[in-house]
Amino acid sequence: MRGLSWDDPYRIRTWQELVSWVNEIGFLPLFANDITGFSAEEHVSTDYWWTGDKEQDPWEWREIIAASHKVAYGKFFGGKAGFISKEWLPYFANYRRYGYDFDSRYEDGLATYREKVIMDYYIGEDGEGDMLWKQDAILSTELKKMAGFGKGGLKNYPGIITGLQMQLYLVITDFQRRKNKKGAEYGMSVSVMFPPETIWGYDLVTSAYSEEPAESWQRIVDHVKKLYPDSTESALNGLIGKKPID
């Protein structure tokens, strides 16, 4: 693990400090990558990862931050985890979605059936045919079964879920433990996902739809280059993605 020493004055010490930094710089991968310094990992101590200490463990912080809804959390950077502030979320959504809401994307043949069977658990229509954002929390392990993935069913559930997060159609909003028939919790925490519109509202999430996806992409890339001038094109493409074709 990369990181700072316990006594380093620049070390991030709490999940609240991490949220503040995400809001300050706009977006941030969780783990170290090909852009030096552009991660939460490199700015926290290496001592407490995966210890279960909610006060000090960055792995625990990600659960607290996801549930706080202060910033978005999910697999946003090259299929790996990270955070996006509410200020920058619309630009990522516009670029990654090519300006499409999911229903329109599917109608135009740009989304797959496997993506649709998952999104149907989150998006519906009201009695007048308008989009309806469902509020029922579903553990990702339950969603896999409900949507028909697994042995003898649809394939590549992890890949489809990651793809929907990369496109900002889903974000991780909480972590919960599974319960047995007696209601007792067991095992590791499991993610709960929702469309970002359910958490922060349709108007905020889609507020950058007025600009071309390529403009949003350029805005994001220019911001990273400003923060990290030594960023290479290959590193940017790996984390942010390639420029969309007009």
N, C-alpha and C positions, 0 to 999 in steps of 0.2 A: 504493500500500500504506500502511496505517496501521501505526504501530509506535513504538518508543522509540529514542532516540539511543543510539549505541554506548556512551557514557559514563554512561548513566542507571543509577543503582545498583539500580533495581527491574527492570532488563531480565533476562529469562530467558536464560541463557547456554548451557545444554546440554539435551540431550534428557532427561537424568535430572531436571533441575530442572523441566522441563515435566511429566513424569510425577508428580513430587511435588506440583505445583500442582493437577493434575487430581484426584489423590487427596485433596487438601485441600478443594477446592471441590465435588468430586463428578462433574462433567461439564462439557465445554467444547467449543464449536464451534472448528474450525480457523481459519476466516476471519471477519473483521469482519462484523457484521450490524446489525440495527436496535436492538440493545441495546448501548449504548456500553460498551466494556470487557470484554464477554463473548465473548472469543475469544483464541486463542493469538496470532494475528497482531498484536494491539494491544500485546502484552507482549514481543515480540522485536524485534530490529533489522531494519530494512528493507534492510540492505546485502547480505545473502547469499542471498536467495530465489532458487531455481532456478540456483544456481551449481554444484551437485554436490558441494559441500564438506560432507562428513558431520559435521564438527565444528561447523559454524556454520549450515548451511542447514536451516531448519525443514521444507522440503519433503522433505529426506532424513531428518530426524528422524522424520517420520510413519512411514516405512518401518521404521526401527529400533524404534520404539515398538510398531508392529503386531506385529513378529516377537518382541518381548520378552514379550508376553502379560501385561504388568504392568497394563495397562488395555485396555479394548476400543476398537477403532478401526473406523470405517466411516461410511457416510452416514446419520447419525442425526438431523440437525437440518434440517428442511425440505428433505430430499433432498440435503443437503450434508455434508461430512466433519466429523468431530469425535471426541471421546474420552469414554468413560464409565468411571468407576471400578468395580471389582468390587462395592463396597458399594452403588452405585446401579443397577447392571445389572439386578438382579431387578425393580426397580420399573418401569424402562423396558420390560422384557420383558413384565411383567404388563399394563401399560397398553396397549402397542402391539399385543399379541397378543390382548387381551381375555381373558386367562387360558387361551388355547388352545395346546396343542402343535400342531405343523403337521398331523400325521395327523388329529387330531380336527377341526381347522379345515377340512380338505379334505372329510372325511366329512359335515360339516354344510353343505357348499356355500358356504363363506365364502372358500375359496382357489380360484384358477383352475387350469385344466389347464397353462397355461404355467408357473405357479409350481411345480406338482407335478413336471413333467418335470425341472426344475432340482433340486428338493429330493430327488428320488429318487436323485441321485448322492451324497447326504450321509446319508440316513436309510433304513434298511431294517429287517428283522426277523430275529431269530435263530430257531433251530429250534423254539422254544417260543412264537413269536408276539410276543415282547417287542421293544420298540424297540431298534434297533442303530445306533450312531453310527459311520459309516464313517470310516476314517483316511487314505484316499488323497488326497494333495494334487493339486489340479487347477488349472492356470492358467486364469484367467477367459476367455482367448482360446480355449483348448481346450474349455472347458465350453460355450461358445457353439455350437461345431460339434457337439459330442457330443449336446447337447440338441435339436439340430435347428433352431436359429435361423439366420437369414441369408437370402440370396437363394433364393427359391423355398420357404422354410420358414416357421417361426414368426417373428413380428414383435416388435419393441420389446424386444430383449434388455436394453439398458441400463436401461430403465424397470422391467422386472421385477426385475432384480438390485437396483436402488435400493430398490424397494418391499420386497423381502425383508430388506434391511438396516434399513430404517425400522421394520419389524415385529420386528426383532431375531431373525429366524430365521437370518440369516447375518451374520457379521462378517468383516472383513479381517484375516487372521492372518499374512500374510507378503507379500513382493514378490519375484518371481524373474524373471530374463531368459529369454526363449525360446532354444531351441537348434536349430541346423540339423542336417542329417542326419549331419554329422561330429561332432556333440556340442559344437560351439563356440557360445558364447553370442552373442546379437546383439540389437540394438534396446533399447528402453526396458524398464524393469522392469514386470512385469504382476502384478496382484493375485492372491493365493490366498485363498480364503474357506473358512470352516467354520461350522457352527452353533456358537454359544457353548457349548453343552453339551459339545461335543467337547473344548474347551479347558479349561473351568472346572468341568465336571461338571453333571449334571442337577439335583442337589439345590440347588446355589447359584443357578443361573439361574432356577429356578422357585420359589424360596423365598418370593416375595411373592404367589404364586397364591392364598394364603389370604385376601387382601383384595380388595375390588372394584376393577376397573380404574379406576373414577372416583376411588377413594381414592389409588391410586398416582399418577394424573395430578395430583391436588390436592397431593400431597406434593412432586412435582417442581416444579410451578408456584410453590408457596409458598416453596420453597428458592431459586428464581431471584429472586423478589420480595424475599426477605430480603437476598440478595447485591446486587441491583440494584433498589432501590426505585422508580426511575423507569421501570421496564419497563412498556410499554403492553400492553393486551390483544391488539392486532393483532400486535405483535412476538412475544409469547409464543405465540400461536396459530400464527404462521408458523414458529417454531423447534421448539416442543414438540408442537404439535397441539392440536386442540380437545378439550374435555372429552368423554369417551365417554358415549354414551347408556345409561342403566341398563336 
